[in-house]
Amino acid sequence: MNIKPIRNDVDLQAAFKRLEVVYQAQEGTPESDEMEVLVTLIEAYENKYFPMEVTDPVEAIKFRMEQQGLTQKDLEPFIGSSGRVSEVLNHKRRLSLQMVKRLHDGLRIPYESLLAAA
Protein backbone atom coordinates (compact mmCIF):
# COMPACT_ATOMS: atom_id res chain seq x y z
CA MET A 1 0.00 0.00 0.00
CA ASN A 2 1.56 3.24 -1.17
CA ILE A 3 -0.74 6.00 0.08
CA LYS A 4 0.06 9.68 0.18
CA PRO A 5 -1.93 12.83 0.93
CA ILE A 6 -4.19 14.24 -1.77
CA ARG A 7 -2.94 17.76 -2.44
CA ASN A 8 -4.36 18.56 -5.88
CA ASP A 9 -6.68 17.32 -8.62
CA VAL A 10 -3.95 15.11 -10.14
CA ASP A 11 -3.53 13.33 -6.80
CA LEU A 12 -7.32 13.06 -6.53
CA GLN A 13 -7.63 11.41 -9.94
CA ALA A 14 -4.82 8.98 -9.06
CA ALA A 15 -6.62 8.11 -5.81
CA PHE A 16 -9.88 7.49 -7.71
CA LYS A 17 -8.06 5.32 -10.23
CA ARG A 18 -6.55 3.20 -7.45
CA LEU A 19 -9.89 3.10 -5.63
CA GLU A 20 -11.49 1.54 -8.71
CA VAL A 21 -8.96 -1.30 -8.46
CA VAL A 22 -9.44 -2.05 -4.75
CA TYR A 23 -13.11 -1.05 -4.34
CA GLN A 24 -14.53 -4.59 -4.31
CA ALA A 25 -11.75 -6.02 -2.13
CA GLN A 26 -12.70 -8.73 0.32
CA GLU A 27 -13.04 -7.44 3.87
CA GLY A 28 -10.02 -8.07 6.07
CA THR A 29 -7.50 -7.92 3.22
CA PRO A 30 -4.79 -5.31 2.76
CA GLU A 31 -6.68 -4.08 -0.32
CA SER A 32 -9.80 -3.57 1.79
CA ASP A 33 -7.77 -1.53 4.28
CA GLU A 34 -6.35 0.49 1.40
CA MET A 35 -9.87 1.11 0.05
CA GLU A 36 -11.01 2.49 3.43
CA VAL A 37 -7.99 4.79 3.68
CA LEU A 38 -8.46 6.03 0.11
CA VAL A 39 -12.16 6.77 0.70
CA THR A 40 -11.26 8.74 3.82
CA LEU A 41 -8.58 10.74 1.99
CA ILE A 42 -10.85 11.45 -0.97
CA GLU A 43 -13.69 12.57 1.28
CA ALA A 44 -11.36 14.84 3.27
CA TYR A 45 -10.03 16.46 0.08
CA GLU A 46 -13.49 16.89 -1.43
CA ASN A 47 -14.93 18.30 1.79
CA LYS A 48 -12.12 20.83 1.95
CA TYR A 49 -12.06 21.95 -1.69
CA PHE A 50 -15.52 21.02 -2.94
CA PRO A 51 -17.84 21.35 0.03
CA MET A 52 -21.13 19.71 -0.69
CA GLU A 53 -24.04 21.44 0.96
CA VAL A 54 -26.70 18.96 0.01
CA THR A 55 -30.16 19.42 1.38
CA ASP A 56 -31.63 16.58 -0.66
CA PRO A 57 -30.59 12.98 0.12
CA VAL A 58 -31.42 11.92 -3.45
CA GLU A 59 -28.97 14.46 -4.82
CA ALA A 60 -26.30 13.08 -2.47
CA ILE A 61 -26.93 9.59 -3.86
CA LYS A 62 -26.86 10.81 -7.46
CA PHE A 63 -23.64 12.71 -6.77
CA ARG A 64 -21.98 9.55 -5.44
CA MET A 65 -23.31 7.56 -8.39
CA GLU A 66 -21.71 10.05 -10.76
CA GLN A 67 -18.43 10.02 -8.84
CA GLN A 68 -18.16 6.24 -8.90
CA GLY A 69 -19.80 5.57 -12.26
CA LEU A 70 -22.65 3.62 -10.66
CA THR A 71 -25.95 2.69 -12.25
CA GLN A 72 -29.35 2.30 -10.62
CA LYS A 73 -28.75 -1.46 -10.60
CA ASP A 74 -25.64 -0.89 -8.46
CA LEU A 75 -27.87 0.68 -5.79
CA GLU A 76 -30.07 -2.39 -5.36
CA PRO A 77 -27.94 -3.92 -2.55
CA PHE A 78 -28.34 -0.69 -0.59
CA ILE A 79 -31.93 0.32 -1.37
CA GLY A 80 -33.75 -2.78 -2.58
CA SER A 81 -35.45 -3.83 -5.79
CA SER A 82 -35.05 -1.89 -9.02
CA GLY A 83 -38.54 -0.48 -8.54
CA ARG A 84 -37.68 0.77 -5.07
CA VAL A 85 -34.43 2.33 -6.35
CA SER A 86 -36.41 4.12 -9.05
CA GLU A 87 -38.96 5.36 -6.52
CA VAL A 88 -36.24 6.74 -4.25
CA LEU A 89 -34.37 8.45 -7.09
CA ASN A 90 -37.62 10.00 -8.35
CA HIS A 91 -38.61 11.30 -4.89
CA LYS A 92 -41.59 8.95 -4.70
CA ARG A 93 -40.26 7.05 -1.69
CA ARG A 94 -38.27 8.31 1.27
CA LEU A 95 -35.16 6.54 2.47
CA SER A 96 -35.67 4.21 5.41
CA LEU A 97 -33.14 4.19 8.23
CA GLN A 98 -31.95 0.78 7.03
CA MET A 99 -31.35 2.18 3.52
CA VAL A 100 -29.48 5.15 5.00
CA LYS A 101 -27.20 2.85 6.99
CA ARG A 102 -26.48 0.62 3.98
CA LEU A 103 -25.78 3.62 1.73
CA HIS A 104 -23.47 5.12 4.34
CA ASP A 105 -21.62 1.86 4.99
CA GLY A 106 -21.47 0.74 1.37
CA LEU A 107 -20.98 3.97 -0.56
CA ARG A 108 -19.58 6.17 2.22
CA ILE A 109 -22.26 8.82 1.75
CA PRO A 110 -22.25 10.95 4.90
CA TYR A 111 -25.16 10.42 7.26
CA GLU A 112 -25.70 14.20 7.30
CA SER A 113 -26.44 14.16 3.57
CA LEU A 114 -28.71 11.12 3.72
CA LEU A 115 -30.70 12.34 6.72
CA ALA A 116 -31.12 15.94 5.55
CA ALA A 117 -34.66 17.11 5.02
CA ALA A 118 -35.67 16.88 1.39
Kinemage of the C-alpha trace (Angstrom):
@kinemage 1
@onewidth
@group {chain A} dominant
@subgroup {mainchain}
@vectorlist {calphas} color= white
{ca met a 1} P 0.000 0.000 0.000
{ca asn a 2} L 1.556 3.239 -1.173
{ca ile a 3} L -0.741 5.996 0.082
{ca lys a 4} L 0.060 9.683 0.184
{ca pro a 5} L -1.926 12.832 0.935
{ca ile a 6} L -4.189 14.244 -1.767
{ca arg a 7} L -2.941 17.757 -2.444
{ca asn a 8} L -4.363 18.562 -5.883
{ca asp a 9} L -6.676 17.319 -8.623
{ca val a 10} L -3.945 15.112 -10.140
{ca asp a 11} L -3.533 13.334 -6.796
{ca leu a 12} L -7.322 13.062 -6.531
{ca gln a 13} L -7.627 11.412 -9.942
{ca ala a 14} L -4.824 8.983 -9.061
{ca ala a 15} L -6.616 8.113 -5.814
{ca phe a 16} L -9.880 7.492 -7.706
{ca lys a 17} L -8.060 5.320 -10.230
{ca arg a 18} L -6.551 3.195 -7.452
{ca leu a 19} L -9.893 3.096 -5.629
{ca glu a 20} L -11.488 1.538 -8.710
{ca val a 21} L -8.958 -1.304 -8.462
{ca val a 22} L -9.444 -2.045 -4.752
{ca tyr a 23} L -13.114 -1.049 -4.338
{ca gln a 24} L -14.529 -4.589 -4.306
{ca ala a 25} L -11.747 -6.024 -2.129
{ca gln a 26} L -12.702 -8.731 0.317
{ca glu a 27} L -13.041 -7.441 3.872
{ca gly a 28} L -10.017 -8.072 6.070
{ca thr a 29} L -7.504 -7.924 3.223
{ca pro a 30} L -4.789 -5.310 2.760
{ca glu a 31} L -6.680 -4.078 -0.319
{ca ser a 32} L -9.801 -3.574 1.789
{ca asp a 33} L -7.771 -1.534 4.279
{ca glu a 34} L -6.353 0.492 1.395
{ca met a 35} L -9.867 1.109 0.055
{ca glu a 36} L -11.008 2.485 3.427
{ca val a 37} L -7.990 4.789 3.682
{ca leu a 38} L -8.464 6.032 0.105
{ca val a 39} L -12.158 6.765 0.702
{ca thr a 40} L -11.258 8.744 3.820
{ca leu a 41} L -8.578 10.736 1.991
{ca ile a 42} L -10.851 11.448 -0.971
{ca glu a 43} L -13.692 12.570 1.283
{ca ala a 44} L -11.357 14.841 3.266
{ca tyr a 45} L -10.030 16.458 0.076
{ca glu a 46} L -13.495 16.890 -1.432
{ca asn a 47} L -14.929 18.296 1.789
{ca lys a 48} L -12.121 20.833 1.946
{ca tyr a 49} L -12.063 21.948 -1.688
{ca phe a 50} L -15.520 21.022 -2.942
{ca pro a 51} L -17.842 21.351 0.027
{ca met a 52} L -21.129 19.708 -0.687
{ca glu a 53} L -24.035 21.438 0.961
{ca val a 54} L -26.702 18.960 0.010
{ca thr a 55} L -30.164 19.415 1.384
{ca asp a 56} L -31.625 16.582 -0.660
{ca pro a 57} L -30.586 12.976 0.116
{ca val a 58} L -31.419 11.917 -3.448
{ca glu a 59} L -28.971 14.463 -4.821
{ca ala a 60} L -26.295 13.080 -2.472
{ca ile a 61} L -26.933 9.588 -3.858
{ca lys a 62} L -26.862 10.811 -7.464
{ca phe a 63} L -23.645 12.710 -6.768
{ca arg a 64} L -21.981 9.550 -5.435
{ca met a 65} L -23.313 7.559 -8.393
{ca glu a 66} L -21.710 10.046 -10.757
{ca gln a 67} L -18.432 10.016 -8.837
{ca gln a 68} L -18.157 6.243 -8.905
{ca gly a 69} L -19.798 5.567 -12.263
{ca leu a 70} L -22.650 3.615 -10.659
{ca thr a 71} L -25.948 2.689 -12.248
{ca gln a 72} L -29.347 2.299 -10.621
{ca lys a 73} L -28.747 -1.458 -10.599
{ca asp a 74} L -25.635 -0.892 -8.458
{ca leu a 75} L -27.865 0.678 -5.793
{ca glu a 76} L -30.072 -2.388 -5.356
{ca pro a 77} L -27.939 -3.925 -2.550
{ca phe a 78} L -28.338 -0.687 -0.593
{ca ile a 79} L -31.929 0.324 -1.373
{ca gly a 80} L -33.753 -2.777 -2.580
{ca ser a 81} L -35.448 -3.829 -5.792
{ca ser a 82} L -35.048 -1.895 -9.021
{ca gly a 83} L -38.539 -0.476 -8.536
{ca arg a 84} L -37.675 0.771 -5.072
{ca val a 85} L -34.432 2.335 -6.345
{ca ser a 86} L -36.406 4.122 -9.049
{ca glu a 87} L -38.965 5.361 -6.516
{ca val a 88} L -36.238 6.744 -4.250
{ca leu a 89} L -34.371 8.446 -7.089
{ca asn a 90} L -37.623 10.003 -8.345
{ca his a 91} L -38.613 11.299 -4.887
{ca lys a 92} L -41.590 8.946 -4.701
{ca arg a 93} L -40.265 7.046 -1.688
{ca arg a 94} L -38.269 8.313 1.274
{ca leu a 95} L -35.162 6.541 2.469
{ca ser a 96} L -35.669 4.213 5.407
{ca leu a 97} L -33.136 4.187 8.227
{ca gln a 98} L -31.955 0.779 7.026
{ca met a 99} L -31.348 2.184 3.519
{ca val a 100} L -29.482 5.149 5.005
{ca lys a 101} L -27.200 2.850 6.994
{ca arg a 102} L -26.481 0.620 3.984
{ca leu a 103} L -25.777 3.623 1.725
{ca his a 104} L -23.473 5.118 4.344
{ca asp a 105} L -21.619 1.857 4.991
{ca gly a 106} L -21.469 0.739 1.366
{ca leu a 107} L -20.980 3.968 -0.555
{ca arg a 108} L -19.581 6.168 2.217
{ca ile a 109} L -22.257 8.817 1.747
{ca pro a 110} L -22.246 10.955 4.896
{ca tyr a 111} L -25.159 10.424 7.257
{ca glu a 112} L -25.695 14.203 7.302
{ca ser a 113} L -26.444 14.157 3.574
{ca leu a 114} L -28.712 11.121 3.723
{ca leu a 115} L -30.703 12.342 6.719
{ca ala a 116} L -31.117 15.936 5.545
{ca ala a 117} L -34.662 17.108 5.016
{ca ala a 118} L -35.675 16.883 1.395
